[in-house]
């Protein structure tokens, strides 16, 4: 049997839909299930009492666990290997016995049945409260069968649970192996996969060389212990990989497959899906995109094993039912936002979903043609953004590039980013929105955007929607192949434009590397590089800029990121220009703001303006 390795502390880590009612293959008749008649008498009142008891982290008795598992078998036996799930639904990754983090997950995402959930496996082992964790999830399934889907993970296995803690925990808490046996027998009934709105394929591990279609999965025999090889094993054990085709997993034992983008693209194409959602691997930000955003890893156990510093995540799928927002709706939202009236939570989610579709198709280095107006930081100064449009012209009449930092510090980050994204959705070819260092989960929890979202909406859902969208923003732009636009600057890992085009930008901003350098670096007078006092990024000298110009055949680096008194500042002999578009920054700095207008001949003019006191917004 392939054994699972402990987490590799040297790599990244994950912190943080539906039922096919067809008749199951008669591998196990109801007689084979050996369900006692008395067990099916478990009432809703019993389940409600057990759920409340479990929410307080008080374990069930052995008899209650037995009744609960038999009740769950009656439900799960009729669920397909590919559970059909409808949105809205919240998709979650590994929990691994971290019961109190599961409770936090429900506090953030909403309790079942008010929120529909899809869990992708690995509820037990490693954490201290596997018994309470799996008991609560099964009790919720028994009570609200249509509102929660529970898939099997590779740890829902007799062999694995004997090694990684669940067996020992059951012995410690109950004094015998009976509860362990009730649960591991139940694990054989868990569905293997789910399909959300016929478009999102959910599975614990990944793909299999022996499985091409969903029909192949539907025909698998799942009512048994996880085998040592084959399609069912692969679904629960395999991992995505950077290599294009099939290979062996680098972090697990022999016999575990790794699948590349060619494989995931082929699977999506054959089955009409557009995303593979999976768990199985810890990732530092709680989620990680793979294969050009066609595969995503979700991990919902923060501070995994009590020693790692990852966060947990879950993926919320809204109820779109295939409906797209119309141009008329977006026009109405734009007018509403220009009056400084925020969108509803649902409208924000719809807007971000549409923007993702657009931004996913944009390259890391966005090609833009003149005439164009280039803008620097805005930082939530919404009324100054309106003044910018009055000075520079309204979009789409004026073509714009914004170079990042739309949120934090100002009072109206919600309205600012909402308006810019609405303009992008409505006039996608007339506005380019680059990522700044503040378009980050980490910084926005410190510098104001998170708190503003909580204050204005009473929930983190809007913050989640926008910060997820930030991962899709391009990291640079190239105007007429001669002016390179970026939020921060250059770094030793940046190199060529072709290198930038190949980067995987669809992630939280890394602590180091080319994306970090592009979004955090600043120019300096001296040649060479120096480590930035910001703690991230570099100072880059004139020689660095000259080399970048020569290698990439550009004239000027246009960037933002720093407050400058006049709103603009040329440096390094005119090779670099800093643009800053938030006048009287933070409402007390007294600086002016500027935008850079380029015509078809690359002649430029600077428009300089001052701030105005912001009125109250709704």
C-alpha positions in Angstrom: 0.0 0.0 0.0 1.3 3.4 -0.8 2.0 5.4 2.3 1.3 9.2 2.5 4.3 11.2 3.4 4.3 13.9 6.1 4.1 17.5 4.9 7.3 18.8 3.4 8.1 21.9 5.3 10.3 23.1 2.5 7.5 23.5 0.1 4.3 25.6 0.0 1.3 24.5 2.2 -2.5 24.7 2.1 -4.1 26.0 5.2 -7.6 28.3 4.7 -22.4 20.0 -4.9 -24.7 17.0 -6.7 -26.6 13.9 -5.9 -27.5 11.6 -8.7 -30.6 9.8 -7.6 -30.2 6.9 -9.9 -30.2 3.3 -8.5 -26.8 2.2 -7.3 -25.3 -1.0 -8.8 -26.5 -3.9 -6.8 -23.1 -4.8 -5.4 -24.6 -4.3 -2.0 -28.3 -5.0 -1.5 -30.0 -3.6 1.5 -29.6 -7.0 3.1 -25.9 -6.8 2.5 -25.9 -3.4 4.2 -27.2 -5.2 7.3 -29.1 -2.1 8.4 -31.1 -2.8 11.5 -34.7 -1.6 11.4 -34.2 0.1 14.7 -31.4 2.2 13.3 -33.7 3.8 10.6 -35.8 5.1 13.4 -33.2 7.8 14.2 -35.4 11.0 14.4 -34.7 14.6 13.3 -34.9 15.5 17.0 -32.1 13.0 17.8 -30.0 14.4 15.0 -30.6 18.0 16.1 -29.6 17.2 19.6 -26.5 15.4 18.4 -25.5 18.3 16.2 -25.8 20.8 19.0 -23.8 18.5 21.3 -21.1 18.1 18.7 -20.9 21.9 18.0 -19.8 22.1 21.7 -17.1 19.5 20.9 -18.8 16.8 23.1 -18.5 13.4 21.5 -21.4 11.1 20.9 -21.7 7.8 22.7 -20.7 4.6 21.0 -24.4 3.7 20.6 -25.2 7.1 19.1 -22.3 6.8 16.6 -23.5 3.4 15.5 -27.1 4.7 14.9 -25.7 7.7 13.1 -23.5 5.7 10.8 -26.4 3.3 9.9 -28.6 6.3 9.2 -25.9 7.8 6.9 -25.5 4.5 5.0 -29.2 4.6 4.1 -28.6 7.9 2.5 -25.2 7.4 0.9 -26.0 4.1 -0.7 -28.2 5.9 -3.2 -25.7 8.6 -4.1 -23.8 8.2 -7.3 -20.1 8.0 -7.7 -20.5 11.4 -9.4 -22.8 13.4 -7.3 -24.7 16.1 -9.2 -24.6 19.3 -7.2 -26.2 22.7 -8.0 -24.9 26.1 -7.1 -24.9 28.0 -4.8 -22.4 25.8 -2.9 -19.3 26.3 -0.9 -16.5 23.8 -1.7 -14.0 22.8 1.1 -10.8 20.9 1.2 -9.0 18.8 3.9 -10.1 19.2 7.6 -7.9 16.5 9.2 -9.5 16.4 12.6 -9.0 20.2 13.2 -12.5 20.5 14.7 -12.3 24.1 15.9 -11.2 25.2 12.5 -14.2 23.4 11.0 -16.4 25.4 13.4 -14.6 28.6 12.2 -15.2 27.5 8.6 -19.0 27.4 9.4 -18.8 30.8 11.1 -17.2 32.3 8.1 -19.1 30.5 5.4 -22.4 30.1 7.2 -23.9 27.1 8.9 -25.5 24.2 7.1 -28.3 24.1 5.9 -28.3 27.9 5.3 -25.2 27.3 3.2 -24.8 24.3 0.9 -21.5 22.6 1.3 -19.3 20.2 -0.6 -16.4 18.6 1.3 -13.7 16.9 -0.7 -12.4 14.4 1.8 -9.7 13.9 4.5 -11.8 14.6 7.6 -9.8 12.4 9.9 -6.1 11.8 11.0 -3.4 14.1 12.2 -5.7 16.5 14.1 -6.7 15.9 17.7 -10.5 15.9 17.1 -11.1 13.5 14.2 -13.9 11.8 16.1 -15.8 15.0 16.6 -15.1 16.3 13.1 -16.4 13.3 11.2 -19.3 12.9 13.7 -20.5 16.4 13.0 -20.2 16.2 9.3 -22.0 12.9 9.2 -24.7 14.2 11.5 -25.2 17.2 9.2 -25.4 14.8 6.2 -28.0 12.7 8.0 -30.0 15.7 9.0 -29.7 17.8 5.8 -28.8 15.3 3.1 -29.5 17.7 0.2 -27.4 20.6 1.7 -24.1 18.8 2.2 -22.1 16.5 0.0 -19.3 14.5 1.6 -16.7 12.9 -0.7 -14.1 10.3 0.2 -10.5 11.3 0.7 -7.5 9.0 0.7 -7.5 9.1 4.6 -11.0 7.7 4.7 -9.4 4.3 4.7 -8.8 1.5 7.2 -5.1 1.2 6.5 -4.3 5.0 6.5 -6.3 5.7 9.7 -4.4 3.0 11.6 -1.1 4.9 10.8 -2.1 8.6 11.1 -4.1 8.8 14.2 -7.8 8.1 13.9 -7.6 4.5 15.0 -5.6 5.5 18.1 -8.0 8.4 18.9 -11.0 6.1 18.8 -9.3 3.7 21.2 -8.4 6.6 23.5 -11.8 8.1 23.5 -14.0 5.0 23.5 -11.7 2.3 24.9 -12.3 -0.1 22.0 -12.2 -0.1 18.2 -16.0 -0.3 17.6 -16.4 3.4 16.7 -13.4 3.2 14.4 -15.1 0.2 12.7 -18.4 2.0 12.4 -16.8 5.0 10.7 -14.4 3.1 8.4 -17.3 0.8 7.3 -19.2 4.0 6.5 -16.3 5.5 4.5 -16.9 2.8 1.9 -20.2 4.5 1.1 -18.8 8.0 0.4 -19.2 9.2 -3.2 -15.9 9.6 -5.0 -16.5 12.8 -7.0 -19.1 15.5 -7.5 -20.1 17.7 -10.5 -21.2 21.3 -9.8 -23.6 22.7 -12.4 -22.1 20.2 -14.9 -19.0 22.5 -15.1 -16.9 22.0 -12.0 -15.5 18.5 -11.3 -14.7 17.9 -7.7 -12.5 15.1 -6.4 -10.1 14.6 -3.5 -6.9 13.9 -5.4 -7.0 14.1 -9.1 -7.2 12.2 -12.4 -6.4 8.7 -13.5 -4.9 7.3 -16.7 -7.6 4.6 -16.6 -10.4 7.2 -16.5 -11.4 9.3 -19.5 -15.0 10.2 -18.8 -17.4 10.7 -16.0 -19.3 7.6 -17.1 -16.1 5.6 -16.3 -16.3 7.0 -12.8 -20.0 6.2 -12.5 -19.2 2.5 -13.3 -16.5 2.1 -10.6 -17.2 -0.2 -7.7 -16.7 2.1 -4.7 -18.2 0.1 -1.8 -15.0 -1.3 -0.5 -11.7 -0.3 1.0 -9.6 2.0 -1.1 -7.6 -0.3 -3.4 -3.8 -0.2 -3.9 -4.1 0.8 -7.6 -6.5 1.6 -10.3 -9.1 4.3 -11.1 -10.5 4.7 -7.6 -7.1 4.8 -6.0 -5.9 7.5 -8.5 -9.0 9.7 -7.9 -8.1 9.8 -4.2 -4.3 10.0 -4.5 -3.0 11.8 -7.6 -1.6 15.3 -7.8 -1.3 18.0 -10.5 2.1 18.6 -11.9 4.0 21.1 -14.0 5.0 18.5 -16.5 2.4 18.3 -19.3 1.6 14.6 -19.3 1.5 11.7 -16.9 4.3 11.2 -14.3 5.0 9.9 -10.8 4.1 12.1 -7.8 7.2 13.6 -6.4 5.9 13.9 -2.8 4.3 10.5 -2.4 5.3 6.9 -2.7 5.6 4.9 -5.9 2.4 4.1 -7.8 0.9 7.6 -7.3 0.3 9.5 -10.5 0.9 13.2 -11.3 -1.1 14.7 -14.1 -0.1 17.7 -16.2 -2.0 20.4 -18.1 -2.4 18.3 -21.2 -4.2 15.7 -19.2 -6.4 18.1 -17.3 -7.3 20.0 -20.5 -8.2 16.8 -22.2 -10.4 15.7 -19.3 -12.2 19.0 -19.2 -12.8 19.0 -22.9 -14.1 15.4 -23.0 -16.5 16.0 -20.1 -17.6 19.5 -20.8 -16.2 20.9 -17.6 -14.1 24.0 -17.2 -12.6 23.5 -13.8 -11.2 20.6 -11.7 -11.5 21.3 -8.0 -9.5 19.1 -5.6 -7.9 19.0 -2.2 -5.2 16.5 -0.9 -2.3 19.0 -0.7 -1.6 21.7 1.8 -0.9 25.1 0.2 0.2 28.2 2.0 -2.6 30.4 0.9 -5.4 27.8 1.4 -5.8 27.5 -2.4 -3.6 27.3 -5.5 -4.3 27.5 -9.2 -2.7 25.1 -11.6 -2.8 24.4 -15.3 -3.8 27.9 -16.5 -6.6 28.1 -13.9 -8.3 24.9 -15.0 -7.3 23.1 -11.8 -7.5 24.5 -8.3 -6.4 23.0 -4.9 -8.5 23.9 -1.9 -7.2 23.3 1.6 -9.3 24.1 4.7 -7.1 23.2 7.6 -5.3 26.3 8.7 -2.0 26.0 10.7 -2.0 22.4 9.5 -0.9 19.8 12.2 -0.4 22.7 14.6 3.0 23.5 13.2 2.6 25.1 9.8 1.7 28.7 9.1 -0.8 28.2 6.2 -4.2 29.7 6.1 -7.4 27.8 5.3 -9.7 28.5 2.3 -13.0 27.5 0.8 -14.4 28.3 -2.6 -17.9 29.8 -2.9 -19.8 29.1 -6.1 -22.7 31.6 -6.6 -26.1 30.7 -8.0 -25.7 31.9 -11.6 -27.6 29.2 -13.4 -25.9 30.2 -16.6 -27.2 33.7 -16.5 -24.8 36.4 -17.6 -25.0 40.0 -16.5 -26.2 42.4 -19.2 -24.6 45.6 -20.5 -27.7 47.4 -19.2 -27.1 46.1 -15.7 -23.5 47.1 -15.7 -24.4 50.5 -17.0 -26.8 50.9 -14.1 -24.2 49.8 -11.7 -21.6 52.2 -13.1 -24.1 55.1 -12.6 -24.9 53.9 -9.1 -21.3 53.7 -8.2 -20.5 57.2 -9.6 -23.1 58.4 -7.1 -20.9 56.6 -4.4 -23.6 54.1 -3.7 -22.1 50.7 -3.2 -23.3 47.5 -5.0 -25.1 44.7 -3.1 -23.0 41.7 -2.1 -24.7 39.6 -4.8 -24.0 42.3 -7.4 -20.3 42.4 -6.4 -20.0 38.6 -6.7 -21.6 38.6 -10.2 -19.3 41.5 -11.2 -16.2 39.7 -10.0 -17.2 36.4 -11.7 -17.7 38.2 -15.0 -14.4 40.1 -14.6 -12.6 36.8 -14.0 -13.8 35.5 -17.3 -12.3 38.6 -19.0 -9.1 38.8 -17.1 -8.3 35.1 -17.4 -7.8 35.7 -21.1 -5.4 38.6 -20.6 -1.7 38.0 -20.7 0.8 38.9 -18.0 2.2 41.6 -20.3 -0.9 43.3 -21.7 -0.4 45.0 -25.1 -2.0 48.4 -25.2 -2.1 50.9 -28.1 -2.0 54.7 -27.9 -3.7 57.0 -27.3 -3.9 56.0 -23.7 -3.8 57.7 -20.3 -1.6 56.1 -17.6 -2.6 56.5 -13.9 -0.9 55.6 -10.6 -2.1 54.7 -7.1 -5.7 55.5 -6.1 -5.9 53.9 -2.6 -9.6 54.1 -2.0 -9.8 57.9 -2.6 -13.0 57.5 -4.6 -13.8 61.2 -5.1 -10.4 61.8 -6.4 -10.9 59.0 -8.9 -14.0 60.8 -10.1 -11.9 64.0 -10.4 -9.4 62.0 -12.4 -12.1 61.0 -14.9 -13.3 64.6 -15.1 -9.7 65.8 -15.9 -8.8 62.9 -18.2 -12.1 62.0 -19.8 -14.7 59.4 -19.1 -14.1 55.7 -20.0 -14.6 54.5 -22.8 -14.0 57.9 -24.5 -10.6 57.8 -22.9 -8.5 54.7 -22.9 -6.9 54.1 -19.5 -4.1 52.1 -17.8 -4.3 51.9 -14.0 -1.0 50.6 -12.5 -2.4 49.2 -9.2 -3.1 50.0 -5.6 -6.8 50.7 -5.8 -7.6 49.7 -2.2 -6.4 50.4 1.4 -5.8 53.6 3.3 -8.6 55.6 1.7 -12.2 55.6 3.1 -13.9 54.3 -0.1 -11.9 51.3 -1.3 -15.1 49.3 -1.9 -16.6 52.0 -4.2 -13.2 52.6 -5.9 -12.5 49.0 -6.9 -16.1 48.3 -7.7 -16.2 51.2 -10.2 -13.0 50.2 -11.9 -14.0 46.6 -12.2 -17.4 47.6 -13.5 -15.7 49.7 -16.2 -13.5 46.8 -17.1 -16.5 44.5 -17.5 -18.4 47.0 -19.6 -15.5 48.4 -21.7 -12.9 45.7 -21.5 -10.8 47.0 -24.4 -10.7 50.6 -23.1 -9.3 50.1 -19.6 -6.4 48.0 -18.4 -6.2 47.3 -14.7 -2.8 46.1 -13.4 -2.1 44.5 -10.0 -0.4 46.5 -7.3 1.2 45.3 -4.1 -1.9 46.2 -2.2 -4.1 43.9 -4.3 -3.2 41.2 -1.8 -5.0 39.3 0.9 -2.1 39.9 3.3 -1.9 43.7 3.0 -5.6 44.3 2.8 -6.2 42.7 6.2 -3.7 45.2 7.7 -4.3 48.5 5.8 -8.0 48.8 5.8 -9.8 47.1 2.9 -10.8 44.0 4.9 -12.2 46.1 7.7 -14.0 48.4 5.3 -15.7 45.4 3.7 -16.7 44.0 7.1 -18.1 47.4 8.1 -20.1 48.0 4.9 -21.3 44.5 4.3 -21.1 42.7 7.7 -19.3 39.8 6.1 -16.0 38.9 4.5 -17.7 37.6 1.3 -17.1 40.8 -0.6 -13.5 41.0 0.5 -13.1 37.3 -0.6 -14.7 38.1 -4.0 -12.3 41.0 -4.7 -9.2 39.4 -3.3 -9.8 36.3 -5.4 -10.2 38.5 -8.4 -6.9 40.3 -7.7 -5.1 37.0 -8.6 -6.4 37.5 -12.2 -5.1 41.0 -12.7 -2.3 41.3 -15.2 1.1 42.3 -13.7 2.3 44.6 -16.5 1.4 46.4 -19.7 3.3 47.4 -22.8 2.3 50.5 -24.7 3.1 50.5 -28.4 5.9 48.0 -27.6 7.9 50.9 -26.1 6.6 51.9 -22.7 6.6 49.2 -20.0 4.0 49.8 -17.3 4.2 48.1 -13.9 3.2 48.9 -10.4 6.6 48.7 -8.7 9.7 48.2 -10.8 12.5 45.8 -11.7 14.3 43.1 -9.8 17.1 40.6 -10.3 14.6 37.9 -11.2 12.5 39.9 -13.7 14.7 39.3 -16.8 12.9 39.5 -20.2 9.3 40.2 -21.2 9.1 36.7 -22.5 10.0 35.4 -19.1 7.2 37.5 -17.6 4.7 36.2 -20.1 5.4 32.7 -18.9 4.9 33.4 -15.2 1.9 31.8 -13.3 0.3 35.0 -11.9 -2.9 33.4 -10.7 -2.0 33.3 -7.1 -1.5 35.4 -4.0 1.6 37.7 -4.4 4.6 35.6 -3.4 7.1 36.8 -0.8 9.9 36.9 -3.4 10.6 36.3 -7.0 9.7 38.1 -10.2 6.0 38.9 -9.4 7.1 40.3 -6.0 9.8 42.3 -7.6 7.5 43.8 -10.2 5.0 44.9 -7.6 7.3 46.0 -4.8 10.5 47.5 -6.2 11.6 51.1 -6.4 14.2 53.0 -8.5 17.4 54.4 -6.9 20.2 56.7 -8.0 23.1 54.2 -7.6 23.8 51.4 -10.0 22.9 47.9 -9.2 20.5 46.4 -6.8 19.9 46.9 -3.1 17.4 45.1 -0.8 14.4 47.3 -0.2 13.7 48.7 3.2 10.1 47.8 2.6 11.1 44.2 3.4 10.1 43.0 0.0 11.4 43.8 -3.4 14.6 45.8 -4.4 15.9 49.2 -5.2 17.1 49.1 -8.8 19.7 51.4 -10.4 20.1 53.1 -13.8 22.2 50.3 -15.1 19.5 47.8 -14.3 17.0 49.9 -16.2 19.3 50.4 -19.2 19.9 46.6 -19.5 16.1 46.0 -19.3 15.5 48.6 -22.0 18.2 47.1 -24.3 17.1 43.5 -23.9 13.4 44.2 -24.3 13.8 47.2 -26.8 11.7 49.6 -24.7 12.1 53.4 -24.1 10.6 54.0 -20.7 9.5 52.2 -17.5 6.3 53.8 -16.2 5.5 52.8 -12.6 3.5 53.9 -9.5 3.9 52.7 -5.9 5.4 55.8 -4.3 3.9 59.1 -3.3 5.6 62.0 -5.1 4.8 65.6 -4.3 4.0 66.7 -7.8 2.1 63.6 -8.7 4.9 62.6 -11.1 8.6 62.3 -11.0 11.2 61.4 -13.8 14.4 59.7 -12.7 17.3 57.8 -14.0 17.8 60.2 -16.9 14.2 60.0 -18.0 14.2 56.2 -18.3 11.8 55.8 -15.4 8.7 57.9 -14.5 6.6 57.5 -11.3 2.9 58.4 -11.5 0.8 58.9 -8.4 -2.9 59.7 -8.7 -4.1 60.0 -5.1 -3.9 63.8 -4.2 -3.5 64.8 -0.6 -2.6 61.1 0.1 -4.4 59.7 3.1 -6.1 63.0 3.4 -3.1 64.8 5.0 0.0 64.6 2.8 -0.7 67.6 0.7 0.7 66.2 -2.5 -0.7 66.7 -6.0 -1.9 63.9 -8.3 -1.0 63.4 -12.0 -1.9 61.3 -15.0 0.2 60.8 -18.1 -1.5 61.2 -21.5 0.1 59.6 -24.5 -0.9 60.3 -28.1 -0.4 58.2 -31.2 3.2 59.5 -31.7 4.1 58.8 -28.0 4.2 62.5 -27.3 3.0 63.0 -23.7 1.3 65.6 -21.6 0.9 65.6 -17.8 -2.4 66.5 -16.2 -2.0 67.6 -12.6 -4.8 68.0 -10.1 -5.5 68.5 -6.4 -7.7 66.6 -4.0 -11.2 67.5 -2.8 -12.7 66.8 0.6 -14.8 63.7 0.3 -18.5 63.9 1.1 -20.3 61.1 2.9 -21.2 58.1 0.8 -24.2 55.8 1.3 
